[in-house]
Amino acid sequence: MHTAVALSRLEREEHLRFAMKSRQHIGEAVGVLVERHRILPDEAFQRLVKTSQHRNVKVHEIAEAVVTTGQDPEEIQLL
């Protein structure tokens, strides 16, 4: 019983860490797009979402690529 509770807590903490890191990448990518294109944060986020939907790739993966490569979402070549 104690093992199951501990495992559940560990999984929840891991999920929260991943969510926080994903949120950070998305925020950084939005910032890159806002600065580069002089657009509002909502528009920058929508560009990430649109590319995510078009390519069937998670938003946080697109955002991480924007932050890592400095490219616009539409230009990123994902493997």
C-alpha positions in Angstrom: 0.0 0.0 0.0 2.8 2.5 1.0 4.7 1.6 -2.2 1.6 2.4 -4.4 1.1 5.8 -2.7 4.8 6.6 -3.0 4.8 5.6 -6.7 1.7 7.7 -7.4 3.3 10.7 -5.7 6.5 10.2 -7.7 4.5 10.0 -11.0 2.6 13.1 -10.1 5.7 15.1 -9.3 7.4 14.0 -12.5 4.3 15.1 -14.5 4.4 18.5 -12.8 8.1 18.9 -13.5 7.4 18.1 -17.2 4.5 20.5 -17.3 6.5 23.3 -15.8 9.4 22.8 -18.3 6.9 22.7 -21.2 5.2 25.9 -20.0 8.6 27.6 -19.7 9.6 26.6 -23.3 6.2 27.8 -24.6 6.7 31.1 -22.8 10.2 31.6 -24.1 9.1 30.8 -27.6 6.2 33.3 -27.4 8.8 35.9 -26.2 11.0 35.2 -29.1 8.2 35.6 -31.6 6.8 38.7 -29.9 10.3 40.4 -30.0 11.1 39.3 -33.5 7.8 40.1 -35.2 6.5 42.8 -32.9 3.3 40.9 -32.4 1.1 40.4 -29.3 1.7 37.3 -27.1 -1.7 35.8 -28.0 -0.8 36.0 -31.7 2.6 34.4 -31.1 1.0 31.6 -29.1 -1.6 31.1 -31.9 1.3 30.7 -34.4 2.8 27.9 -32.2 -0.6 26.2 -32.0 -1.3 26.5 -35.7 2.1 25.0 -36.6 1.5 22.3 -33.9 -1.8 21.3 -35.4 -0.6 21.5 -39.0 2.4 19.2 -38.3 0.7 17.0 -35.7 3.4 17.8 -33.2 2.9 18.8 -29.6 3.0 22.6 -28.9 5.8 22.2 -26.4 8.0 20.4 -29.0 7.5 23.3 -31.5 8.2 25.8 -28.8 11.4 24.0 -27.7 12.6 24.0 -31.4 11.9 27.8 -31.7 13.9 28.5 -28.5 16.7 26.1 -29.5 17.1 27.0 -33.2 15.7 30.6 -33.2 13.7 29.8 -36.3 10.0 30.7 -36.8 7.6 27.8 -36.1 6.7 27.4 -39.8 10.4 27.1 -40.8 11.5 24.4 -38.3 12.5 21.1 -39.7 11.7 18.4 -37.1 13.0 14.9 -37.4 
